[in-house]
Amino acid sequence: MLLSASVIIRHATKYDYCFVPCCLSVLPMVDELIILCDPSSEDDTVDVCEQLARDHDKVQVHMSEWWVSDRHRWALSDATNPAIELCQGDYFFYIQADEVLKENTAGFLRRVAEKGEYDLIEFGHLHFWGAFDRIFERPEMRLRMA
C-alpha cells in the first residue's frame, strides 16, 4: 500500500506560510510527498522546497504556473489537480501550505489507510492564517484583531 500526499505552494516565504512544518508533519505518514511550486514565486519558496527534497527522499518537487491564460486569472484549483495527478499512491492526502498535522494524527491516518476499510476520511482542521479573533484581509495581506 502506497500513501501519497500533495501540497501546492506559491509565495510561501513572502507571506510567512508555515509550509516547512506542514511538509514535515505529513512525512511520517506518507510514502511520497508531492510539492507543486509555482516557479513565478517572488521569494525563495522554490529554493526551500528543493532543499526539502534534498533532505528527505520522500519529497518530490514539481513546477507549474498557476496562471490560467484562457481565464486570465490565478487559479488555485488548477494547481491542485496536477499535484494530485502526480501522486502514485493507492491513497491520497491533500494538505494546504498553512496546515500542520498533529503528531498523533499522522499515525492514525496511516493505520486507517493500511487497513483499507475506508475510501474517505474527513476530520477537523485549523488554519494558521485564521482564528475567531483575527480576520485575514486581502490584498494587503494583513491580520486585524476583531
C-alpha contacts under 8 A as a table, 3 or more apart, distances in Angstrom:
res1	aa1	res2	aa2	distance
1	M	89	G	7.46
1	M	90	D	6.16
1	M	91	Y	7.99
1	M	114	E	6.63
2	L	30	V	7.67
2	L	31	D	6.05
2	L	88	Q	7.49
2	L	89	G	4.50
2	L	90	D	5.25
2	L	91	Y	6.65
3	L	29	M	7.67
3	L	30	V	5.04
3	L	31	D	5.33
3	L	32	E	6.86
3	L	89	G	4.77
3	L	90	D	6.00
3	L	91	Y	4.96
3	L	92	F	5.94
3	L	93	F	7.66
3	L	110	R	7.86
3	L	113	A	7.59
4	S	30	V	5.52
4	S	31	D	5.90
4	S	32	E	4.97
4	S	33	L	5.94
4	S	34	I	7.59
4	S	87	C	5.81
4	S	88	Q	6.62
4	S	89	G	4.84
4	S	90	D	7.58
4	S	91	Y	6.18
4	S	92	F	4.79
4	S	93	F	6.10
5	A	26	V	7.55
5	A	30	V	6.52
5	A	32	E	6.38
5	A	33	L	4.81
5	A	34	I	6.14
5	A	87	C	7.12
5	A	92	F	5.50
5	A	93	F	4.40
5	A	94	Y	5.51
5	A	95	I	7.32
6	S	33	L	5.52
6	S	34	I	4.52
6	S	35	I	5.77
6	S	36	L	7.52
6	S	83	A	6.13
6	S	84	I	6.57
6	S	87	C	7.38
6	S	92	F	7.89
6	S	93	F	6.58
6	S	94	Y	5.19
6	S	95	I	6.44
7	V	23	C	7.81
7	V	33	L	7.76
7	V	34	I	6.44
7	V	35	I	5.11
7	V	36	L	6.35
7	V	80	T	7.76
7	V	83	A	7.32
7	V	94	Y	6.33
7	V	95	I	5.54
7	V	96	Q	5.68
7	V	97	A	6.24
8	I	35	I	5.76
8	I	36	L	4.67
8	I	37	C	5.98
8	I	79	A	6.79
8	I	80	T	6.45
8	I	83	A	7.15
8	I	96	Q	6.92
8	I	97	A	6.80
9	I	12	A	6.20
9	I	19	F	7.84
9	I	35	I	7.13
9	I	36	L	6.16
9	I	37	C	4.93
9	I	38	D	6.59
9	I	45	T	7.68
9	I	97	A	6.42
10	R	37	C	5.91
10	R	38	D	5.30
10	R	39	P	7.90
10	R	40	S	7.82
10	R	41	S	5.49
10	R	45	T	6.97
11	H	14	K	5.21
11	H	15	Y	6.34
11	H	41	S	4.86
11	H	42	E	6.12
11	H	43	D	6.10
11	H	45	T	6.18
12	A	15	Y	5.47
12	A	16	D	5.88
12	A	17	Y	5.08
12	A	18	C	7.78
12	A	19	F	6.84
12	A	43	D	7.81
12	A	45	T	5.74
12	A	97	A	7.77
13	T	16	D	4.72
13	T	17	Y	6.15
13	T	43	D	6.37
13	T	44	D	6.63
13	T	45	T	5.68
14	K	17	Y	7.99
14	K	42	E	7.35
14	K	43	D	5.78
14	K	45	T	7.97
15	Y	141	M	7.63
17	Y	97	A	6.54
17	Y	98	D	5.58
18	C	21	P	5.71
18	C	22	C	6.16
18	C	97	A	6.58
18	C	98	D	5.50
18	C	99	E	7.44
18	C	100	V	7.98
18	C	128	F	7.83
19	F	22	C	4.70
19	F	23	C	6.10
19	F	97	A	4.69
19	F	98	D	6.09
19	F	99	E	7.71
20	V	23	C	5.22
20	V	24	L	6.16
20	V	52	L	7.97
21	P	24	L	5.01
21	P	25	S	5.89
21	P	100	V	6.43
22	C	25	S	5.28
22	C	26	V	6.91
22	C	95	I	7.85
22	C	96	Q	7.83
22	C	97	A	6.06
22	C	98	D	6.80
22	C	99	E	5.72
22	C	100	V	4.48
22	C	101	L	7.10
23	C	26	V	5.65
23	C	27	L	6.60
23	C	33	L	7.71
23	C	97	A	7.83
23	C	100	V	7.75
24	L	27	L	5.32
24	L	28	P	7.78
25	S	28	P	6.97
25	S	100	V	5.88
25	S	101	L	5.37
25	S	102	K	7.25
25	S	103	E	7.18
25	S	106	A	7.45
26	V	29	M	5.47
26	V	30	V	6.36
26	V	33	L	7.87
26	V	100	V	7.84
26	V	101	L	6.60
26	V	106	A	6.36
27	L	30	V	5.41
27	L	31	D	7.53
27	L	32	E	7.68
27	L	33	L	7.10
27	L	58	K	7.30
28	P	106	A	6.63
28	P	107	G	7.44
29	M	106	A	5.09
29	M	107	G	6.10
29	M	109	L	7.16
29	M	110	R	5.36
30	V	33	L	6.80
30	V	58	K	7.87
30	V	110	R	7.39
31	D	58	K	6.07
31	D	89	G	7.89
32	E	58	K	4.54
32	E	59	V	5.94
32	E	60	Q	7.38
32	E	87	C	7.69
32	E	89	G	7.86
33	L	58	K	5.85
33	L	59	V	4.77
33	L	60	Q	6.17
33	L	87	C	7.99
34	I	59	V	6.11
34	I	60	Q	5.06
34	I	61	V	6.10
34	I	62	H	7.36
34	I	83	A	6.64
34	I	86	L	7.12
34	I	87	C	6.69
35	I	49	C	7.40
35	I	59	V	7.22
35	I	60	Q	6.10
35	I	61	V	4.82
35	I	62	H	6.20
35	I	83	A	7.31
36	L	61	V	5.99
36	L	62	H	4.91
36	L	63	M	5.62
36	L	64	S	6.58
36	L	79	A	7.51
36	L	83	A	5.90
37	C	45	T	7.88
37	C	46	V	6.37
37	C	49	C	7.95
37	C	61	V	7.07
37	C	62	H	6.16
37	C	63	M	4.91
37	C	64	S	6.12
37	C	65	E	7.66
38	D	41	S	5.91
38	D	46	V	7.75
38	D	63	M	5.68
38	D	64	S	5.13
38	D	65	E	4.74
38	D	66	W	6.34
39	P	46	V	6.78
39	P	63	M	6.00
39	P	64	S	6.69
39	P	65	E	6.35
40	S	65	E	6.88
41	S	44	D	7.47
41	S	45	T	6.72
41	S	46	V	7.35
43	D	46	V	7.85
44	D	47	D	5.23
44	D	48	V	6.27
45	T	48	V	5.19
45	T	49	C	6.20
46	V	49	C	5.11
46	V	50	E	6.12
47	D	50	E	5.11
47	D	51	Q	6.20
48	V	51	Q	5.06
48	V	52	L	6.33
49	C	52	L	5.01
49	C	53	A	6.43
49	C	61	V	6.72
50	E	53	A	5.04
50	E	54	R	6.35
50	E	61	V	6.36
51	Q	54	R	4.98
51	Q	55	D	6.15
52	L	55	D	5.06
52	L	56	H	5.99
52	L	59	V	6.82
53	A	56	H	5.21
53	A	57	D	6.39
53	A	58	K	7.37
53	A	59	V	4.71
53	A	60	Q	5.78
53	A	61	V	6.66
54	R	57	D	6.99
56	H	59	V	5.72
57	D	60	Q	7.88
64	S	79	A	7.13
65	E	79	A	7.53
66	W	74	W	5.53
66	W	75	A	5.72
66	W	76	L	6.77
66	W	78	D	6.61
66	W	79	A	5.65
67	W	72	H	7.22
67	W	73	R	5.84
67	W	74	W	4.52
67	W	75	A	6.35
68	V	71	R	5.54
68	V	72	H	5.78
68	V	73	R	5.57
68	V	74	W	5.94
68	V	75	A	6.41
68	V	78	D	7.58
69	S	72	H	4.75
69	S	73	R	6.84
75	A	78	D	5.27
75	A	79	A	6.76
76	L	79	A	5.29
76	L	80	T	6.34
77	S	80	T	4.95
77	S	81	N	6.35
78	D	81	N	5.78
78	D	82	P	7.15
79	A	82	P	5.87
79	A	83	A	6.62
80	T	83	A	5.23
80	T	84	I	6.38
81	N	84	I	5.13
81	N	85	E	6.29
82	P	85	E	4.97
82	P	86	L	6.35
83	A	86	L	5.27
83	A	87	C	6.88
84	I	87	C	5.43
84	I	92	F	7.79
85	E	88	Q	7.89
87	C	92	F	7.33
89	G	92	F	6.22
91	Y	113	A	7.01
95	I	99	E	6.53
96	Q	99	E	5.51
98	D	127	H	5.83
98	D	128	F	5.67
98	D	129	W	6.83
99	E	125	H	7.61
99	E	126	L	6.72
99	E	127	H	5.40
99	E	128	F	6.50
101	L	105	T	6.13
101	L	106	A	6.49
102	K	105	T	5.29
102	K	106	A	6.95
103	E	106	A	5.94
103	E	107	G	7.31
104	N	107	G	5.57
104	N	108	F	6.34
105	T	108	F	5.09
105	T	109	L	6.10
106	A	109	L	5.28
106	A	110	R	6.20
107	G	110	R	5.16
107	G	111	R	6.24
108	F	111	R	5.22
108	F	112	V	6.26
109	L	112	V	5.12
109	L	113	A	6.13
110	R	113	A	5.15
110	R	114	E	6.16
111	R	114	E	5.13
111	R	115	K	6.40
112	V	115	K	5.28
112	V	116	G	6.64
112	V	117	E	7.31
112	V	118	Y	7.52
113	A	116	G	5.16
113	A	117	E	7.50
113	A	118	Y	7.42
116	G	119	D	7.68
118	Y	121	I	7.08
126	L	130	G	7.88
127	H	130	G	5.65
127	H	131	A	7.64
128	F	131	A	7.58
129	W	136	F	6.83
130	G	134	R	6.15
130	G	135	I	6.51
130	G	136	F	6.46
131	A	134	R	5.29
131	A	135	I	7.28
132	F	135	I	7.64
133	D	145	M	6.01
133	D	146	A	5.24
134	R	143	L	6.29
134	R	144	R	5.68
134	R	145	M	4.81
134	R	146	A	5.54
135	I	143	L	5.71
135	I	144	R	5.55
135	I	145	M	6.67
135	I	146	A	6.75
136	F	141	M	7.05
136	F	142	R	6.33
136	F	143	L	5.15
136	F	144	R	7.04
137	E	140	E	6.56
137	E	141	M	5.71
137	E	142	R	5.80
137	E	143	L	6.50
137	E	144	R	7.84
138	R	141	M	5.06
138	R	142	R	7.26
